Amino acid sequence: DTEVTQTPKHLVMGMTNKKSLKCEQHMGHRAMYWYKQKAKKPPELMFVYSYEKLSINESVPSRFSPECPNSSLLNLHLHALQPEDSALYLCASSPSDETQYFGPGTRLLVL
Amino acid sequence: SQKIEQNSEALNIQEGKTATLTCNYTNYSPAYLQWYRQDPGRGPVFLLLIRENEKEKRKERLKVTFDTTLKQSLFHITASQPADSATYLCALYTGGFKTIFGAGTRLFVKA
């Protein structure tokens, strides 16, 4: 298995909802990432896990809560989001600190 | 802070011609630089990585150059095809699992 999968593909949520995004990879990669991407903008790093431990949090608001249950799974828990949080959320993994392999993304719309 | 600039937001070329995309950066000396392709609504796909001690790297119709003195990378697609139409992102590794992406250049190849 040489891909990163993300579910759901699309998500619409209200500002009071709680939802989770899921990411999975079975390539044995030691690092996993969450990025946020707005239209016509570059991906912006949110979190990095290395060996299942959170190693980078780019000052992301606490309404985004990452979790790495095991070496293959990465979750992003969402709570009390704002409309400006609507974006494409990308998960990536890498065997080292070099090339990253991205999933297809989750398109999130916050109403 | 580290800044990456890609030469133009959009580039239109005729099929069969060579597309040349530019990436300039400031305030850093990266160990390597990467190029990714991104299609609308999808995650970036890794294309090429070039290290600071490499002047040029090739892969099929793709060629990347890296000039650490000019702080610039050029990305070439020879014999371009309509299927090459996409956004191409330059990405700079800044250390500690952090990669900064440029805003990208949207390439349109006309048949």
Backbone of each chain as ProteinMPNN parsed JSONL, in Angstrom:
{"seq_chain_A": "DTEVTQTPKHLVMGMTNKKSLKCEQHMGHRAMYWYKQKAKKPPELMFVYSYEKLSINESVPSRFSPECPNSSLLNLHLHALQPEDSALYLCASSPSDETQYFGPGTRLLVL", "coords_chain_A": {"N_chain_A": [[0.856, -1.18, 0.0], [0.787, 2.039, -1.046], [-0.134, 4.596, -0.489], [-1.633, 7.545, 0.956], [-4.524, 7.8, 2.78], [-7.551, 9.644, 3.271], [-10.353, 10.466, 5.226], [-13.463, 12.107, 6.009], [-14.139, 12.791, 2.472], [-15.456, 15.116, 1.958], [-16.83, 17.571, 4.157], [-19.35, 19.105, 5.968], [-20.048, 21.34, 8.48], [-21.576, 22.757, 11.409], [-20.999, 25.625, 13.532], [-21.15, 24.806, 16.138], [-20.72, 22.156, 16.165], [-19.027, 18.963, 16.7], [-16.497, 17.275, 15.107], [-14.457, 14.833, 13.365], [-11.462, 14.404, 11.482], [-9.871, 11.915, 9.532], [-6.838, 10.162, 8.924], [-4.772, 7.881, 7.188], [-1.973, 5.735, 6.786], [0.011, 3.137, 5.413], [2.67, 2.753, 4.953], [4.735, 2.597, 6.622], [5.84, 4.969, 7.41], [7.538, 7.364, 9.47], [6.839, 9.898, 10.194], [4.071, 12.113, 10.39], [1.745, 14.499, 9.119], [-0.35, 17.42, 9.439], [-1.868, 19.72, 7.287], [-3.239, 22.899, 6.341], [-5.066, 24.29, 3.698], [-5.962, 27.053, 1.885], [-7.922, 28.379, -0.849], [-6.008, 28.909, -3.755], [-3.731, 29.353, -2.301], [-0.656, 28.437, -0.6], [-0.073, 25.187, 0.954], [-0.332, 25.209, 4.485], [1.541, 24.449, 7.27], [0.286, 22.683, 10.067], [0.431, 20.718, 12.209], [2.907, 18.331, 13.295], [3.695, 14.955, 13.696], [6.068, 12.813, 15.028], [7.241, 9.613, 15.194], [4.88, 8.972, 16.573], [4.658, 10.959, 18.441], [3.8, 14.304, 19.256], [5.519, 16.717, 17.592], [5.64, 19.183, 16.418], [3.678, 22.058, 16.69], [2.134, 24.477, 15.099], [1.323, 26.894, 16.438], [-1.465, 26.567, 16.426], [-4.961, 27.189, 16.78], [-6.801, 26.076, 19.679], [-9.173, 24.865, 19.049], [-8.693, 23.055, 17.149], [-7.62, 19.799, 17.417], [-5.107, 17.539, 17.451], [-4.443, 13.996, 17.065], [-2.622, 11.009, 17.482], [-3.127, 7.876, 17.296], [-1.763, 5.503, 16.661], [1.085, 4.289, 14.754], [0.166, 4.36, 12.172], [-2.078, 5.882, 11.949], [-3.707, 9.05, 11.962], [-5.483, 11.584, 13.473], [-7.673, 14.436, 13.328], [-9.294, 16.388, 15.447], [-12.174, 18.358, 15.559], [-13.685, 21.248, 16.846], [-16.096, 23.646, 17.647], [-15.604, 25.347, 15.443], [-14.832, 28.107, 13.206], [-16.279, 30.028, 10.488], [-14.135, 30.912, 8.904], [-12.367, 28.866, 9.053], [-12.917, 27.132, 7.095], [-11.656, 25.149, 4.541], [-9.239, 23.241, 2.607], [-8.127, 20.358, 4.07], [-5.164, 18.794, 4.51], [-3.455, 15.743, 4.813], [-0.265, 14.325, 5.372], [2.525, 12.068, 4.963], [5.843, 10.948, 5.784], [8.893, 9.153, 5.213], [11.219, 10.041, 6.306], [12.653, 13.194, 7.113], [12.288, 14.295, 4.675], [10.935, 13.932, 1.545], [7.441, 14.311, 1.243], [4.374, 12.543, 1.326], [1.263, 13.077, 0.176], [-2.192, 12.933, 1.146], [-5.494, 12.861, -0.427], [-6.968, 14.877, 0.688], [-9.395, 16.603, 2.794], [-12.27, 18.346, 2.163], [-13.455, 20.969, 3.867], [-16.27, 22.655, 5.078], [-17.446, 25.226, 7.0], [-20.303, 26.288, 8.505]], "CA_chain_A": [[0.0, 0.0, 0.0], [1.697, 3.178, -1.187], [-0.853, 5.85, -0.512], [-2.21, 8.113, 2.162], [-5.969, 7.954, 2.606], [-8.196, 10.575, 4.186], [-11.815, 10.459, 5.272], [-14.232, 12.018, 4.776], [-13.655, 13.641, 1.386], [-16.125, 16.404, 2.153], [-17.474, 17.68, 5.459], [-20.019, 20.367, 6.266], [-20.371, 21.337, 9.902], [-21.941, 24.01, 12.03], [-19.991, 26.145, 14.46], [-21.253, 24.155, 17.448], [-20.514, 20.713, 15.999], [-17.738, 18.305, 16.899], [-16.252, 16.274, 14.061], [-13.059, 14.394, 13.273], [-10.889, 13.99, 10.21], [-9.025, 10.747, 9.727], [-5.782, 9.953, 7.938], [-4.162, 6.58, 7.392], [-0.925, 5.317, 5.854], [0.586, 1.838, 5.751], [3.991, 2.699, 4.312], [5.75, 2.547, 7.672], [6.469, 6.277, 7.572], [7.642, 7.705, 10.889], [6.323, 11.242, 10.436], [2.768, 12.423, 9.79], [1.538, 15.94, 9.13], [-1.599, 18.063, 9.022], [-1.763, 21.018, 6.647], [-4.473, 23.579, 5.952], [-4.838, 25.014, 2.457], [-7.047, 27.878, 1.35], [-7.891, 28.457, -2.31], [-4.92, 29.653, -4.39], [-2.678, 29.606, -1.326], [0.126, 27.221, -0.359], [-0.388, 24.45, 2.185], [0.278, 25.753, 5.694], [1.74, 23.399, 8.261], [-0.41, 22.828, 11.354], [1.003, 19.819, 13.202], [3.751, 17.217, 12.858], [3.96, 13.877, 14.637], [7.206, 11.973, 14.71], [7.172, 8.429, 16.062], [3.627, 9.058, 17.336], [4.685, 12.052, 19.414], [3.636, 15.614, 18.656], [6.804, 17.411, 17.603], [5.434, 20.571, 15.985], [2.347, 22.672, 16.693], [2.4, 25.81, 14.571], [0.44, 27.872, 17.098], [-2.812, 26.344, 15.91], [-5.984, 27.377, 17.828], [-7.14, 24.846, 20.402], [-10.364, 24.228, 18.486], [-8.145, 21.94, 16.369], [-6.909, 18.94, 18.349], [-4.599, 16.361, 16.739], [-4.245, 12.774, 17.831], [-1.945, 9.958, 16.713], [-3.362, 6.66, 18.093], [-0.686, 4.552, 16.372], [2.004, 4.77, 13.72], [-0.493, 4.413, 10.861], [-3.293, 6.695, 12.002], [-3.638, 10.43, 12.436], [-6.805, 12.204, 13.509], [-7.764, 15.852, 13.655], [-10.591, 16.616, 16.058], [-12.615, 19.728, 15.309], [-14.741, 21.661, 17.77], [-16.384, 25.089, 17.696], [-14.873, 26.016, 14.375], [-15.34, 29.346, 12.642], [-16.38, 29.96, 9.018], [-12.824, 31.123, 8.267], [-11.635, 27.602, 9.089], [-13.247, 26.376, 5.884], [-10.434, 24.979, 3.746], [-8.854, 21.853, 2.297], [-7.209, 19.865, 5.091], [-4.312, 17.766, 3.901], [-2.596, 14.91, 5.644], [0.898, 13.821, 4.648], [3.453, 11.253, 5.75], [7.18, 10.877, 5.19], [9.762, 8.173, 5.869], [12.222, 10.796, 7.055], [12.198, 14.599, 7.078], [12.366, 14.76, 3.299], [9.752, 13.913, 0.695], [6.161, 14.036, 1.882], [3.345, 11.924, 0.495], [0.02, 13.69, 0.611], [-3.485, 12.348, 0.859], [-6.321, 13.664, -1.322], [-7.534, 16.006, 1.412], [-10.808, 16.717, 3.187], [-12.79, 19.69, 1.916], [-14.278, 21.323, 5.028], [-17.059, 23.88, 5.015], [-18.03, 25.545, 8.3], [-21.42, 27.225, 8.31]], "C_chain_A": [[0.898, 1.237, 0.0], [0.946, 4.493, -1.226], [-1.309, 6.261, 0.888], [-3.71, 8.313, 1.904], [-6.521, 8.907, 3.652], [-9.706, 10.414, 4.083], [-12.303, 11.487, 6.277], [-13.616, 12.873, 3.673], [-14.217, 15.046, 1.518], [-16.791, 16.393, 3.523], [-18.067, 19.069, 5.591], [-20.411, 20.318, 7.733], [-20.748, 22.725, 10.374], [-20.917, 24.396, 13.079], [-20.061, 25.495, 15.836], [-20.973, 22.654, 17.373], [-19.128, 20.267, 16.445], [-17.6, 17.238, 15.829], [-14.781, 15.893, 14.092], [-12.696, 14.061, 11.843], [-9.918, 12.846, 10.492], [-8.042, 10.604, 8.579], [-5.103, 8.625, 8.252], [-3.077, 6.318, 6.344], [-0.322, 4.011, 6.347], [1.92, 1.659, 5.06], [5.107, 2.636, 5.349], [6.465, 3.871, 7.885], [6.442, 6.713, 9.028], [7.072, 9.086, 11.214], [4.986, 11.417, 9.724], [2.431, 13.874, 10.064], [0.072, 16.292, 8.865], [-1.269, 19.432, 8.459], [-3.168, 21.567, 6.402], [-4.164, 24.361, 4.683], [-6.103, 25.746, 2.03], [-6.855, 27.979, -0.162], [-6.776, 29.389, -2.798], [-3.823, 30.065, -3.414], [-1.866, 28.333, -1.13], [-0.373, 26.474, 0.868], [0.369, 25.078, 3.349], [0.355, 24.658, 6.746], [0.981, 23.715, 9.543], [0.305, 22.023, 12.436], [1.905, 18.788, 12.52], [3.874, 16.233, 14.013], [5.152, 13.089, 14.127], [7.232, 10.82, 15.704], [6.025, 8.551, 17.074], [3.634, 10.142, 18.406], [4.562, 13.39, 18.682], [4.962, 16.361, 18.747], [6.674, 18.862, 17.154], [3.952, 20.924, 16.081], [2.596, 24.116, 16.284], [1.417, 26.831, 15.123], [-0.988, 27.784, 16.569], [-3.823, 26.535, 17.051], [-6.436, 26.05, 18.413], [-8.422, 24.193, 19.897], [-9.978, 23.113, 17.495], [-7.304, 21.085, 17.33], [-6.428, 17.687, 17.623], [-4.443, 15.169, 17.676], [-3.578, 11.743, 16.938], [-2.054, 8.657, 17.494], [-2.304, 5.576, 17.874], [0.096, 5.05, 15.162], [1.358, 4.905, 12.352], [-1.634, 5.411, 10.797], [-3.02, 8.091, 12.537], [-5.041, 11.011, 12.367], [-6.67, 13.701, 13.756], [-9.177, 16.097, 14.151], [-10.938, 18.101, 15.976], [-13.766, 20.085, 16.235], [-14.864, 23.168, 17.77], [-15.587, 25.858, 16.65], [-15.582, 27.27, 13.897], [-15.444, 29.218, 11.122], [-15.027, 30.137, 8.314], [-11.933, 29.887, 8.332], [-11.963, 26.72, 7.89], [-12.029, 26.346, 4.967], [-10.305, 23.522, 3.341], [-7.834, 21.438, 3.347], [-6.476, 18.649, 4.537], [-3.512, 17.031, 4.974], [-1.427, 14.449, 4.777], [1.709, 12.922, 5.572], [4.801, 11.257, 5.047], [8.024, 9.871, 5.949], [10.86, 8.831, 6.697], [11.739, 12.24, 7.043], [12.236, 15.166, 5.664], [11.005, 14.667, 2.607], [8.486, 13.518, 1.452], [5.182, 13.476, 0.862], [1.997, 12.383, 1.036], [-1.187, 12.813, 0.293], [-4.293, 13.285, -0.026], [-6.972, 14.868, -0.63], [-8.995, 15.828, 1.8], [-11.22, 18.156, 2.968], [-13.789, 20.009, 3.02], [-14.982, 22.652, 4.8], [-17.721, 24.083, 6.378], [-19.104, 26.618, 8.101], [-21.755, 27.97, 9.596]], "O_chain_A": [[1.672, 1.452, 0.933], [1.354, 5.415, -1.932], [-1.361, 5.47, 1.83], [-4.097, 8.93, 0.912], [-6.022, 8.972, 4.776], [-10.259, 10.248, 2.996], [-11.643, 11.725, 7.288], [-12.66, 13.606, 3.926], [-13.542, 16.034, 1.227], [-17.254, 15.355, 3.996], [-17.397, 20.076, 5.362], [-21.037, 19.357, 8.179], [-20.306, 23.732, 9.822], [-20.071, 23.59, 13.466], [-19.122, 25.621, 16.623], [-20.988, 21.963, 18.391], [-18.195, 21.063, 16.554], [-18.482, 16.395, 15.663], [-13.968, 16.539, 14.752], [-13.501, 13.513, 11.089], [-9.247, 12.806, 11.523], [-8.361, 10.882, 7.424], [-4.884, 8.281, 9.413], [-3.245, 6.64, 5.167], [-0.163, 3.804, 7.55], [2.268, 0.559, 4.631], [6.286, 2.624, 4.998], [7.552, 3.914, 8.462], [5.467, 6.474, 9.74], [6.848, 9.406, 12.381], [4.791, 10.936, 8.608], [2.785, 14.418, 11.11], [-0.644, 15.571, 8.169], [-0.51, 20.203, 9.047], [-4.14, 20.822, 6.274], [-3.128, 25.02, 4.592], [-7.162, 25.147, 1.842], [-5.775, 27.703, -0.687], [-6.629, 30.51, -2.311], [-3.077, 31.01, -3.669], [-2.343, 27.249, -1.463], [-1.026, 27.063, 1.73], [1.542, 25.432, 3.231], [-0.647, 24.021, 7.07], [1.013, 24.839, 10.045], [0.733, 22.573, 13.451], [1.71, 18.424, 11.36], [4.124, 16.619, 15.154], [5.232, 12.744, 12.948], [7.244, 11.036, 16.916], [6.187, 8.27, 18.262], [2.697, 10.226, 19.2], [5.149, 13.58, 17.617], [5.468, 16.61, 19.841], [7.527, 19.686, 17.487], [3.09, 20.18, 15.613], [3.197, 24.886, 17.033], [0.76, 27.545, 14.366], [-1.631, 28.799, 16.302], [-3.572, 26.092, 18.171], [-6.451, 25.028, 17.727], [-8.725, 23.066, 20.288], [-10.826, 22.332, 17.063], [-6.386, 21.591, 17.976], [-7.243, 16.857, 17.219], [-4.329, 15.311, 18.893], [-3.928, 11.616, 15.765], [-1.163, 8.35, 18.286], [-1.987, 4.82, 18.792], [-0.202, 6.111, 14.615], [1.945, 5.509, 11.454], [-2.107, 5.749, 9.712], [-2.21, 8.282, 13.444], [-5.705, 10.94, 11.333], [-5.68, 14.166, 14.321], [-10.138, 16.026, 13.385], [-10.122, 18.972, 16.278], [-14.711, 19.311, 16.388], [-13.869, 23.885, 17.88], [-14.977, 26.887, 16.943], [-16.77, 27.469, 14.15], [-14.763, 28.381, 10.53], [-14.807, 29.568, 7.244], [-10.859, 29.866, 7.731], [-11.344, 25.673, 7.7], [-11.446, 27.384, 4.656], [-11.141, 22.685, 3.68], [-6.799, 22.085, 3.502], [-7.072, 17.641, 4.157], [-2.974, 17.631, 5.904], [-1.593, 14.212, 3.581], [1.599, 13.0, 6.796], [4.885, 11.537, 3.852], [7.903, 9.738, 7.167], [11.361, 8.254, 7.661], [10.535, 12.484, 6.969], [12.217, 16.383, 5.48], [10.034, 15.274, 3.06], [8.462, 12.536, 2.194], [5.165, 13.879, -0.301], [1.64, 12.119, 2.184], [-1.202, 12.063, -0.683], [-3.837, 14.383, -0.345], [-7.47, 15.775, -1.298], [-9.724, 15.022, 1.221], [-10.61, 19.078, 3.509], [-14.85, 19.39, 3.099], [-14.371, 23.638, 4.384], [-18.462, 23.222, 6.852], [-18.832, 27.706, 7.594], [-22.668, 28.796, 9.611]]}, "seq_chain_B": "SQKIEQNSEALNIQEGKTATLTCNYTNYSPAYLQWYRQDPGRGPVFLLLIRENEKEKRKERLKVTFDTTLKQSLFHITASQPADSATYLCALYTGGFKTIFGAGTRLFVKA", "coords_chain_B": {"N_chain_B": [[11.833, 36.493, 8.148], [11.574, 33.286, 6.523], [11.077, 33.362, 3.029], [9.352, 32.47, 0.114], [9.152, 32.825, -3.333], [7.3, 32.369, -6.243], [7.566, 32.723, -9.691], [5.364, 33.598, -11.275], [1.808, 33.884, -11.138], [0.317, 32.529, -12.993], [0.914, 30.652, -15.974], [0.892, 30.471, -19.408], [1.262, 28.267, -22.072], [2.067, 26.874, -25.308], [1.262, 23.636, -26.522], [3.888, 21.266, -26.688], [5.946, 23.043, -26.379], [8.599, 24.234, -24.154], [8.077, 24.569, -20.743], [8.977, 26.865, -18.259], [9.447, 27.346, -14.914], [9.878, 29.439, -12.084], [11.491, 29.644, -8.931], [12.183, 31.555, -6.206], [14.013, 32.288, -3.223], [14.513, 33.572, 0.114], [16.621, 34.53, 2.886], [17.524, 32.08, 3.87], [19.445, 29.03, 3.805], [18.796, 26.349, 2.359], [19.0, 22.774, 2.785], [17.934, 21.206, 0.856], [15.611, 21.327, -1.905], [12.295, 21.05, -3.109], [9.962, 20.051, -5.663], [6.52, 20.019, -6.305], [3.491, 18.758, -7.732], [0.177, 19.939, -8.051], [-3.167, 19.181, -8.487], [-6.47, 20.584, -9.064], [-8.305, 20.698, -6.033], [-7.029, 18.494, -4.975], [-4.417, 16.654, -3.214], [-0.951, 17.7, -3.01], [1.523, 16.273, -5.209], [4.575, 14.668, -5.069], [7.372, 15.516, -7.091], [10.183, 16.085, -7.762], [13.325, 16.203, -6.029], [16.0, 18.256, -5.123], [19.315, 18.599, -4.077], [21.509, 20.762, -2.14], [24.101, 20.511, -3.037], [23.837, 19.701, -5.608], [23.574, 20.549, -8.998], [21.776, 20.122, -11.008], [18.88, 18.15, -11.772], [17.205, 15.434, -13.263], [14.182, 13.981, -14.56], [12.576, 12.025, -16.621], [10.614, 14.024, -18.648], [11.093, 16.195, -17.082], [13.075, 18.741, -15.542], [15.176, 20.054, -13.079], [16.886, 22.815, -11.722], [19.287, 24.182, -9.42], [20.425, 26.914, -7.857], [22.382, 27.958, -5.476], [23.705, 30.265, -4.954], [22.368, 32.33, -6.282], [20.048, 31.864, -5.004], [17.881, 30.411, -6.113], [15.645, 28.293, -7.92], [15.001, 26.567, -10.904], [12.409, 25.12, -12.798], [11.745, 22.906, -15.29], [9.614, 21.818, -17.902], [9.765, 19.826, -20.566], [8.662, 19.463, -24.002], [5.873, 19.956, -23.56], [2.545, 18.963, -22.524], [-1.066, 19.013, -22.767], [-1.97, 17.57, -20.534], [-0.149, 18.214, -18.625], [-1.024, 20.451, -17.429], [-1.537, 22.129, -14.475], [-1.069, 23.093, -11.014], [2.098, 24.037, -9.88], [4.204, 23.566, -7.211], [6.787, 24.968, -5.342], [8.971, 23.897, -2.799], [10.541, 24.381, 0.293], [12.831, 22.95, 2.43], [13.161, 23.583, 5.811], [14.218, 22.564, 8.057], [13.986, 20.308, 10.898], [11.589, 18.809, 10.317], [10.048, 20.718, 9.063], [8.573, 22.16, 6.268], [8.366, 24.69, 3.887], [6.026, 25.963, 1.648], [5.821, 27.424, -1.595], [3.518, 29.737, -3.183], [2.784, 28.712, -5.584], [2.673, 28.068, -9.155], [0.337, 28.34, -11.671], [0.037, 26.324, -14.357], [-0.91, 26.354, -17.703], [-1.395, 24.428, -20.475], [-1.879, 24.687, -23.802], [-3.587, 22.98, -26.395]], "CA_chain_B": [[11.355, 35.129, 8.054], [11.812, 32.661, 5.235], [10.101, 33.737, 2.033], [9.492, 31.803, -1.176], [8.369, 33.459, -4.392], [7.263, 31.703, -7.532], [7.637, 33.887, -10.573], [4.099, 34.128, -11.759], [0.659, 33.137, -10.655], [-0.145, 31.662, -14.072], [1.768, 30.589, -17.153], [0.218, 29.83, -20.545], [2.174, 27.907, -23.15], [1.539, 26.015, -26.363], [1.692, 22.24, -26.473], [5.151, 20.981, -27.368], [6.97, 23.981, -25.93], [9.149, 24.006, -22.817], [7.602, 25.459, -19.678], [10.009, 27.14, -17.253], [8.884, 27.952, -13.714], [10.949, 29.959, -11.243], [11.282, 29.704, -7.487], [13.222, 32.322, -5.514], [13.83, 32.269, -1.78], [15.373, 34.504, 0.849], [16.862, 34.353, 4.321], [17.823, 30.725, 4.322], [20.262, 28.182, 2.94], [18.198, 25.026, 2.558], [19.773, 21.596, 2.392], [17.352, 20.741, -0.391], [14.406, 21.983, -2.373], [11.448, 20.079, -3.79], [8.869, 20.508, -6.514], [5.317, 19.198, -6.244], [2.396, 19.1, -8.638], [-1.13, 19.847, -7.399], [-4.358, 19.354, -9.316], [-7.521, 21.241, -8.263], [-9.001, 19.92, -5.031], [-6.277, 17.283, -4.639], [-3.187, 16.899, -2.489], [0.265, 17.789, -3.829], [2.232, 15.035, -5.547], [6.008, 14.909, -5.173], [7.97, 15.317, -8.401], [11.645, 16.028, -7.75], [14.071, 16.811, -4.935], [17.373, 18.577, -5.513], [20.095, 18.965, -2.89], [22.313, 21.982, -2.297], [25.346, 20.215, -3.759], [23.476, 19.274, -6.959], [23.234, 21.666, -9.867], [20.675, 19.775, -11.91], [18.282, 16.822, -11.609], [16.25, 15.166, -14.346], [13.287, 12.831, -14.475], [11.764, 11.981, -17.843], [10.563, 15.344, -19.302], [11.264, 17.224, -16.06], [14.431, 19.088, -15.158], [15.239, 21.066, -12.029], [18.204, 23.343, -11.402], [19.339, 24.773, -8.086], [21.558, 27.828, -7.754], [22.347, 28.432, -4.086], [24.237, 31.633, -4.918], [21.237, 33.181, -6.664], [18.892, 31.442, -4.193], [16.849, 30.221, -7.12], [15.488, 27.01, -8.591], [14.195, 26.583, -12.124], [11.733, 23.848, -13.058], [11.442, 22.863, -16.713], [8.883, 20.683, -18.482], [9.987, 19.853, -22.011], [7.603, 18.844, -24.815], [4.701, 20.022, -22.674], [1.29, 18.392, -22.998], [-2.216, 19.53, -21.995], [-2.062, 16.852, -19.26], [0.774, 18.837, -17.663], [-1.71, 21.61, -16.827], [-1.701, 21.936, -13.028], [-0.297, 24.057, -10.217], [3.384, 23.482, -9.466], [4.624, 24.186, -5.962], [8.17, 24.868, -4.892], [8.936, 23.669, -1.353], [11.86, 24.52, 0.896], [12.96, 22.31, 3.745], [13.814, 24.538, 6.694], [14.762, 21.841, 9.2], [13.076, 19.831, 11.923], [10.323, 18.373, 9.72], [9.264, 21.837, 8.534], [8.717, 22.502, 4.857], [7.57, 25.861, 3.506], [5.617, 25.887, 0.254], [5.479, 28.625, -2.332], [2.1, 29.836, -3.536], [2.551, 27.899, -6.771], [2.428, 28.642, -10.475], [-0.655, 27.559, -12.417], [0.467, 26.128, -15.737], [-1.934, 25.969, -18.68], [-0.814, 24.022, -21.75], [-2.94, 24.676, -24.819], [-3.379, 22.041, -27.507]], "C_chain_B": [[11.603, 34.602, 6.644], [10.693, 33.01, 4.253], [10.408, 32.995, 0.743], [8.604, 32.517, -2.174], [8.465, 32.639, -5.659], [6.888, 32.748, -8.568], [6.305, 34.43, -11.04], [2.96, 33.265, -11.243], [0.182, 32.145, -11.712], [0.796, 31.761, -15.26], [1.026, 29.828, -18.239], [1.24, 29.508, -21.622], [1.479, 26.98, -24.143], [2.099, 24.601, -26.194], [2.978, 22.041, -27.264], [6.291, 21.896, -26.963], [7.497, 23.591, -24.556], [8.608, 25.052, -21.846], [8.731, 25.627, -18.676], [9.377, 27.913, -16.103], [10.029, 28.309, -12.777], [10.54, 29.977, -9.784], [12.471, 30.448, -6.877], [12.948, 32.304, -4.019], [14.823, 33.209, -1.116], [15.598, 33.989, 2.261], [17.113, 32.925, 4.778], [18.74, 30.036, 3.334], [19.78, 26.752, 3.114], [19.118, 23.905, 2.112], [19.231, 21.027, 1.083], [16.052, 21.475, -0.674], [13.626, 20.948, -3.175], [10.435, 20.775, -4.679], [7.734, 19.484, -6.446], [4.345, 19.687, -7.316], [1.089, 18.974, -7.857], [-2.238, 20.114, -8.408], [-5.478, 19.899, -8.447], [-8.204, 20.284, -7.299], [-8.289, 18.651, -4.597], [-5.039, 17.652, -3.833], [-1.998, 17.003, -3.432], [0.894, 16.415, -4.048], [3.698, 15.371, -5.767], [6.524, 14.608, -6.573], [9.48, 15.099, -8.318], [12.186, 16.701, -6.501], [15.478, 17.068, -5.431], [18.108, 19.099, -4.286], [21.012, 20.145, -3.194], [23.598, 21.742, -3.065], [25.088, 19.684, -5.167], [23.086, 20.484, -7.786], [21.967, 21.389, -10.662], [20.194, 18.357, -11.605], [17.253, 16.637, -12.701], [15.398, 13.936, -14.043], [12.347, 12.901, -15.675], [11.753, 13.371, -18.497], [10.79, 16.496, -18.317], [12.74, 17.47, -15.782], [14.372, 20.2, -14.116], [16.685, 21.505, -11.878], [18.125, 24.063, -10.071], [20.596, 25.617, -8.007], [21.518, 28.454, -6.371], [22.928, 29.833, -3.956], [23.136, 32.634, -5.246], [20.024, 32.934, -5.784], [17.679, 31.248, -5.103], [16.853, 28.786, -7.635], [14.63, 27.218, -9.828], [13.659, 25.173, -12.371], [11.279, 23.871, -14.513], [10.619, 21.626, -17.051], [9.07, 20.793, -19.989], [8.856, 19.118, -22.726], [6.291, 18.806, -24.043], [3.436, 19.51, -23.354], [0.14, 18.989, -22.203], [-2.354, 18.841, -20.635], [-1.099, 17.396, -18.205], [0.143, 20.045, -16.982], [-2.047, 21.305, -15.377], [-1.015, 23.1, -12.337], [0.966, 23.366, -9.731], [3.911, 24.293, -8.285], [6.108, 23.927, -5.712], [8.125, 24.738, -3.365], [10.346, 23.64, -0.802], [11.869, 23.833, 2.251], [13.752, 23.24, 4.659], [14.353, 23.87, 7.964], [13.695, 21.364, 10.162], [11.683, 19.493, 11.43], [9.494, 19.519, 9.143], [9.594, 22.085, 7.071], [7.815, 23.692, 4.565], [7.285, 25.768, 2.018], [5.437, 27.281, -0.329], [4.013, 28.592, -2.72], [1.765, 29.066, -4.811], [2.406, 28.725, -8.033], [1.435, 27.736, -11.189], [-0.227, 27.503, -13.874], [-0.715, 25.671, -16.583], [-1.241, 25.649, -19.995], [-1.937, 23.874, -22.759], [-2.582, 23.733, -25.958], [-3.312, 22.781, -28.835]], "O_chain_B": [[11.813, 35.367, 5.703], [9.512, 32.96, 4.6], [11.562, 32.899, 0.325], [7.436, 32.785, -1.894], [9.552, 32.262, -6.097], [5.993, 33.563, -8.343], [6.157, 35.644, -11.182], [3.129, 32.08, -10.954], [-0.296, 31.059, -11.384], [1.393, 32.806, -15.518], [0.586, 28.696, -18.035], [2.002, 30.381, -22.038], [0.442, 26.386, -23.847], [3.243, 24.406, -25.782], [3.139, 22.574, -28.362], [7.46, 21.575, -27.173], [6.928, 22.736, -23.877], [8.675, 26.255, -22.1], [9.371, 24.651, -18.285], [8.839, 29.003, -16.298], [11.02, 27.586, -12.682], [9.397, 30.284, -9.443], [13.618, 30.023, -7.015], [11.793, 32.304, -3.593], [15.835, 33.59, -1.704], [14.867, 33.133, 2.758], [16.931, 32.606, 5.953], [18.805, 30.414, 2.164], [20.316, 26.019, 3.946], [19.912, 24.063, 1.184], [19.975, 20.44, 0.297], [15.48, 22.143, 0.189], [14.206, 20.085, -3.834], [10.097, 21.94, -4.469], [7.948, 18.274, -6.518], [4.37, 20.843, -7.739], [0.906, 18.025, -7.095], [-2.244, 21.138, -9.092], [-5.461, 19.71, -7.23], [-8.631, 19.197, -7.688], [-8.884, 17.814, -3.918], [-4.655, 18.82, -3.773], [-2.03, 16.455, -4.534], [0.81, 15.526, -3.2], [4.026, 16.255, -6.558], [6.173, 13.592, -7.172], [9.992, 14.065, -8.747], [11.591, 17.643, -5.978], [16.083, 16.215, -6.08], [17.588, 19.936, -3.548], [21.257, 20.479, -4.354], [24.133, 22.663, -3.681], [26.022, 19.261, -5.848], [22.346, 21.348, -7.317], [21.188, 22.295, -10.953], [20.977, 17.484, -11.233], [16.513, 17.563, -13.032], [15.828, 12.998, -13.372], [11.443, 13.734, -15.726], [12.82, 13.855, -18.874], [10.684, 17.661, -18.702], [13.551, 16.543, -15.783], [13.616, 21.161, -14.256], [17.6, 20.682, -11.902], [17.056, 24.499, -9.642], [21.707, 25.093, -8.081], [20.729, 29.363, -6.112], [22.678, 30.519, -2.965], [22.989, 33.655, -4.574], [19.07, 33.711, -5.812], [16.615, 31.83, -4.896], [17.9, 28.152, -7.768], [13.649, 27.961, -9.797], [14.358, 24.178, -12.18], [10.519, 24.75, -14.919], [10.885, 20.531, -16.555], [8.591, 21.739, -20.613], [8.182, 18.268, -22.144], [5.677, 17.749, -23.894], [3.274, 19.606, -24.571], [0.343, 19.429, -21.071], [-2.81, 19.465, -19.677], [-1.223, 17.073, -17.023], [0.724, 20.601, -16.051], [-2.755, 20.342, -15.083], [-0.451, 23.98, -12.986], [0.913, 22.243, -9.229], [4.044, 25.515, -8.346], [6.598, 22.807, -5.858], [7.319, 25.403, -2.714], [11.23, 22.974, -1.34], [11.025, 24.1, 3.106], [14.87, 23.64, 4.333], [14.884, 24.548, 8.844], [12.615, 21.95, 10.235], [10.695, 19.859, 12.068], [8.34, 19.306, 8.77], [10.76, 22.204, 6.695], [6.645, 23.704, 4.946], [8.189, 25.524, 1.219], [4.966, 28.197, 0.345], [3.348, 27.562, -2.605], [0.595, 28.798, -5.087], [2.066, 29.907, -7.995], [1.648, 26.529, -11.303], [-0.141, 28.534, -14.541], [-1.426, 24.73, -16.229], [-0.572, 26.509, -20.569], [-2.832, 23.045, -22.595], [-1.443, 23.689, -26.423], [-3.142, 22.156, -29.882]]}, "name": "protein", "num_of_chains": 2, "seq": "DTEVTQTPKHLVMGMTNKKSLKCEQHMGHRAMYWYKQKAKKPPELMFVYSYEKLSINESVPSRFSPECPNSSLLNLHLHALQPEDSALYLCASSPSDETQYFGPGTRLLVLSQKIEQNSEALNIQEGKTATLTCNYTNYSPAYLQWYRQDPGRGPVFLLLIRENEKEKRKERLKVTFDTTLKQSLFHITASQPADSATYLCALYTGGFKTIFGAGTRLFVKA"}
